[in-house]
Amino acid sequence: MNQSISRHHVAMVITVTLIYVVADLVMLPQSHVVFSYSNAVYLLKAAIIVAAFFLVARTLAALWPKLPRRMQGFVAGTVEAVDSIGVLIALFVPLSMASLLFMYLAASTTRPLMDAYLASFDKALGFDWLRAVEFANKFPSAATIMVCAYAALSFQVPMVPFFHAVRRRRERMLEFMALIALSGLLTGFLMLTMPVAGAYSFHMPNGGGLSHFTTVGFSHLPTLALLRTSAPFTFLITNTIGITTFPSFHTALGIIITYNLRHTVLFLSAVAVNSVMIVATIPEGGHYFADVLAGIAVALVSIAAVRAVSVRPVAEIRQPAVSS
């Protein structure tokens, strides 16, 4: 494991988290969103879990020299995996708390929705959203596959870093966290600048045109409507749902997950599932085609930025060799 690269990834996650925290502290007093103190209980529970993982790792590490040689390799791997999971939770929980609060604060605005602009952009590209959704709905089996692929993202996000932790690839696990952090920050900024309700809300397809898809594309609308009023809204991390429509964070995450699983046994599966999932963001997720394009851009920019951080230590190593 390249510790220099890993430190850069950790620094990136912490920096993004701090940016969110500062933005939240600035925006919260100016909004009608109320930060529930129950969130502190959630953070405390997470801290206890992190401490438990670190304690188990340290205990096993202390016992390692006393174990039979044939067991030492297995225990050493277990120590690294348990410690990595502790690091993962320690980074992920504050990031998710701060970023979700930011998303809700960004949505808490009375500025006009900009759905008409995105719909016009789709039309300018020759993309007929209603016709595309109705066409996809004509194939029940394909629709079912798209629904499953879209829902699979909620399992992929925790599975990917856990997979790397168990395989003792902390650098790749931290790369994933850095990608999640940066792509989320870019998504949040775009969401803040362009308030959007979503293609389902704008185009209002009839029930027959969606008979083989779920109503997940409508699920965020009640929350969004409440946030866009002046009524107090209590933010509780355990009750949050995804409310981002522009850009498509599903699209960004699908590309990021696939990239992060490169050179592993799961890569081809990730390509297959996430290719279908990205297509499904339109009929199942209720995204505009413009959302998908923006999600692709977010993913590519995030990957390029994280790769720039990853190759910097290599350049630093090569420079003295060239000079000598």
C-alpha positions in Angstrom: 0.0 0.0 0.0 1.3 3.4 -0.9 0.9 5.3 2.3 1.5 8.7 0.7 -1.4 8.2 -1.8 -3.6 7.0 1.0 -2.9 10.0 3.1 -3.8 12.2 0.2 -7.1 10.4 -0.2 -7.9 10.8 3.5 -6.9 14.5 3.4 -9.3 14.9 0.4 -12.2 13.3 2.3 -11.6 15.4 5.4 -11.2 18.6 3.4 -14.5 18.0 1.6 -16.2 17.2 4.9 -14.9 20.4 6.4 -16.2 22.4 3.4 -19.6 20.9 3.9 -19.5 21.7 7.6 -18.6 25.3 7.0 -21.3 25.7 4.3 -23.9 24.0 6.6 -23.0 26.4 9.4 -23.4 29.4 7.1 -26.6 28.2 5.4 -28.4 26.7 8.4 -29.3 29.9 10.3 -30.7 31.4 7.1 -33.0 28.5 6.4 -36.1 27.0 8.0 -34.3 23.6 8.4 -33.9 22.5 12.0 -30.9 20.3 12.8 -32.3 17.6 15.3 -30.2 16.9 18.3 -31.0 13.2 17.7 -28.3 13.4 15.0 -25.7 13.7 17.8 -26.9 10.3 19.2 -26.4 8.9 15.7 -22.8 10.2 15.6 -22.1 8.9 19.1 -23.3 5.4 18.1 -21.0 5.6 15.1 -18.1 6.7 17.2 -18.7 3.7 19.6 -18.7 1.4 16.6 -15.5 2.9 15.2 -13.8 2.6 18.6 -14.9 -1.1 18.8 -13.4 -1.9 15.5 -10.1 -0.2 16.4 -10.1 -2.0 19.8 -10.6 -5.4 18.2 -7.8 -4.6 15.7 -5.4 -3.5 18.4 -6.2 -6.5 20.6 -5.6 -8.9 17.7 -2.4 -7.1 16.9 -1.2 -7.5 20.5 -2.0 -11.2 20.4 -0.4 -11.8 17.1 3.2 -12.6 18.3 1.9 -15.2 20.7 0.0 -17.1 18.1 1.2 -20.2 16.2 3.1 -19.3 13.0 0.4 -21.0 10.8 -2.2 -18.6 12.2 -0.2 -15.4 12.1 -0.8 -14.7 8.4 -4.6 -15.0 8.8 -4.7 -12.9 11.9 -2.5 -10.2 10.3 -5.0 -10.0 7.4 -7.9 -9.8 9.9 -6.2 -7.0 11.8 -5.7 -4.9 8.6 -9.3 -5.6 7.4 -10.9 -4.7 10.8 -8.8 -1.6 11.1 -9.7 -0.5 7.5 -13.4 -0.9 8.2 -13.0 1.3 11.3 -11.3 3.9 9.2 -14.0 3.6 6.6 -16.8 4.3 9.1 -14.9 7.1 10.7 -14.6 8.9 7.4 -18.0 8.0 5.9 -20.3 8.9 8.8 -19.3 12.6 9.2 -19.1 13.0 5.4 -22.6 11.6 4.9 -24.0 13.7 7.7 -22.5 16.9 6.5 -23.2 16.3 2.8 -26.9 15.2 3.3 -27.5 18.3 5.4 -26.0 20.4 2.7 -28.3 18.8 0.0 -31.3 19.5 2.1 -30.2 23.1 2.7 -29.6 23.5 -1.0 -33.1 22.3 -1.8 -34.5 24.6 0.8 -35.0 27.5 -1.5 -37.9 29.5 -3.1 -36.0 30.2 -6.3 -37.9 29.1 -9.4 -37.4 25.5 -10.5 -35.3 25.2 -13.7 -36.9 22.0 -15.1 -38.0 23.8 -18.2 -34.4 24.6 -19.2 -33.4 20.9 -18.8 -36.4 19.7 -20.8 -35.5 22.2 -23.5 -31.9 21.0 -23.5 -33.1 17.4 -23.9 -35.3 18.5 -26.8 -32.5 20.5 -28.4 -30.5 17.3 -28.5 -33.4 15.4 -30.1 -34.2 13.4 -27.0 -37.9 12.9 -26.5 -38.2 12.0 -22.8 -41.8 10.8 -22.8 -41.4 8.7 -25.9 -38.2 7.1 -24.5 -39.9 6.2 -21.2 -43.0 4.8 -23.0 -40.7 2.8 -25.3 -38.8 1.3 -22.4 -42.2 0.4 -20.7 -43.1 -1.7 -23.7 -40.6 -4.4 -22.7 -41.6 -5.7 -19.2 -38.5 -8.0 -18.8 -36.1 -5.2 -19.7 -38.0 -2.8 -17.4 -37.7 -5.3 -14.5 -33.9 -5.6 -15.1 -33.6 -1.8 -15.1 -35.6 -1.5 -11.9 -33.3 -4.1 -10.2 -30.2 -2.5 -11.5 -31.3 1.0 -10.3 -32.1 -0.4 -6.8 -28.7 -2.2 -6.7 -26.8 1.0 -6.1 -27.8 1.1 -2.5 -26.1 -2.3 -2.0 -23.1 -1.4 -4.1 -22.0 1.7 -2.2 -21.3 -0.1 1.1 -20.2 -3.3 -0.6 -17.4 -1.8 -2.6 -15.3 -0.4 0.2 -16.0 -3.4 2.4 -14.8 -5.6 -0.5 -11.5 -3.7 -0.6 -11.1 -3.7 3.1 -11.5 -7.5 3.3 -9.1 -8.0 0.5 -6.6 -5.7 2.3 -6.6 -3.1 -0.3 -6.9 0.0 1.8 -5.5 2.3 -0.8 -8.3 1.4 -3.2 -10.9 1.7 -0.4 -9.7 5.2 0.4 -9.7 6.1 -3.3 -13.4 5.2 -3.4 -14.0 7.4 -0.4 -12.2 10.3 -2.1 -14.2 9.8 -5.2 -17.5 9.7 -3.3 -16.5 12.9 -1.4 -15.4 14.9 -4.4 -18.3 13.8 -6.7 -20.8 14.6 -3.9 -19.3 18.0 -3.5 -19.6 18.7 -7.3 -23.1 17.4 -7.3 -24.1 19.5 -4.3 -22.7 22.7 -5.9 -24.6 22.0 -9.2 -27.7 21.2 -7.2 -27.4 24.5 -5.3 -27.1 26.5 -8.5 -29.9 24.7 -10.4 -33.0 23.8 -8.3 -34.9 21.1 -10.1 -37.9 18.9 -9.3 -37.2 16.1 -11.8 -38.5 14.8 -15.1 -41.4 12.9 -13.6 -42.7 16.1 -12.0 -42.3 18.1 -15.2 -43.5 15.7 -17.9 -46.1 14.0 -15.7 -46.3 10.7 -17.6 -49.6 8.8 -17.3 -49.8 5.6 -15.2 -49.9 3.4 -18.3 -46.6 4.7 -19.5 -44.9 3.7 -16.3 -46.8 0.4 -15.6 -43.6 -1.7 -15.5 -41.5 0.8 -13.4 -41.8 1.9 -9.8 -42.7 5.3 -8.5 -39.2 6.0 -7.1 -38.9 9.0 -9.4 -41.7 10.6 -7.4 -40.5 9.6 -4.0 -38.5 12.8 -3.3 -41.3 15.2 -4.3 -43.1 15.5 -0.9 -39.9 16.2 0.9 -38.8 18.7 -1.8 -42.2 20.4 -1.5 -41.8 20.8 2.2 -38.3 22.1 1.9 -39.5 24.8 -0.6 -42.1 26.2 1.9 -41.4 28.4 4.9 -42.5 25.7 7.4 -39.9 24.4 9.8 -38.3 21.2 8.5 -36.5 18.9 11.0 -33.4 17.3 9.5 -32.8 13.8 10.9 -30.1 11.7 9.3 -32.0 8.4 9.8 -35.1 9.8 7.9 -33.3 11.2 4.9 -33.9 10.2 1.3 -32.1 11.1 -1.9 -33.5 14.4 -3.2 -30.8 15.2 -5.9 -32.1 15.2 -9.4 -29.6 17.4 -11.2 -27.0 16.1 -11.8 -27.8 12.4 -11.7 -25.7 11.1 -8.7 -26.7 7.6 -9.6 -24.9 8.0 -13.0 -21.8 9.5 -11.3 -21.7 6.7 -8.7 -22.2 4.0 -11.3 -19.1 5.2 -13.2 -17.1 5.7 -10.0 -17.9 2.2 -8.7 -17.0 0.6 -12.0 -13.8 2.5 -12.2 -12.9 1.7 -8.6 -13.4 -2.0 -9.2 -11.0 -2.1 -12.1 -8.5 -5.0 -12.1 -10.8 -7.0 -9.7 -13.0 -10.0 -10.1 -16.1 -7.8 -9.8 -15.1 -5.4 -12.6 -17.1 -7.1 -15.4 -20.2 -7.5 -13.1 -19.9 -3.8 -12.2 -19.8 -2.8 -15.9 -22.9 -4.9 -16.7 -25.0 -3.8 -13.7 -24.0 -0.1 -13.8 -24.4 0.2 -17.6 -28.0 -0.9 -17.2 -28.4 1.3 -14.1 -27.3 4.4 -15.9 -29.9 3.7 -18.7 -32.5 3.2 -16.0 -31.9 6.6 -14.4 -34.3 8.0 -17.0 -37.4 5.7 -16.9 -36.9 4.5 -13.3 -35.1 7.4 -11.6 -37.1 10.1 -13.5 -34.0 12.0 -14.6 -33.6 14.2 -17.6 -31.1 13.1 -20.2 -29.3 16.3 -19.2 -29.0 15.0 -15.7 -27.3 11.9 -17.0 -24.8 13.9 -19.0 -24.0 16.1 -16.0 -23.6 13.0 -13.9 -21.1 11.6 -16.4 -19.2 14.9 -16.3 -19.1 14.8 -12.4 -17.7 11.3 -12.4 -15.0 12.0 -15.0 -13.9 15.2 -13.3 -13.8 13.5 -9.9 -11.8 10.5 -11.3 -9.3 12.9 -13.0 -8.8 14.9 -9.8 -8.2 11.8 -7.7 -5.9 10.3 -10.3 -3.9 13.5 -10.2 -3.4 13.1 -6.5 -2.5 9.4 -6.9 0.2 9.9 -9.5 1.8 12.9 -7.8 4.0 10.8 -5.5 5.2 8.7 -8.4 6.4 11.9 -10.2 8.1 13.0 -7.0 9.9 9.7 -6.8 11.0 9.8 -10.5 12.3 13.4 -10.4 15.4 12.6 -8.2 16.2 9.6 -10.4 16.2 11.8 -13.5 18.3 14.5 -11.9 20.9 11.9 -10.8 
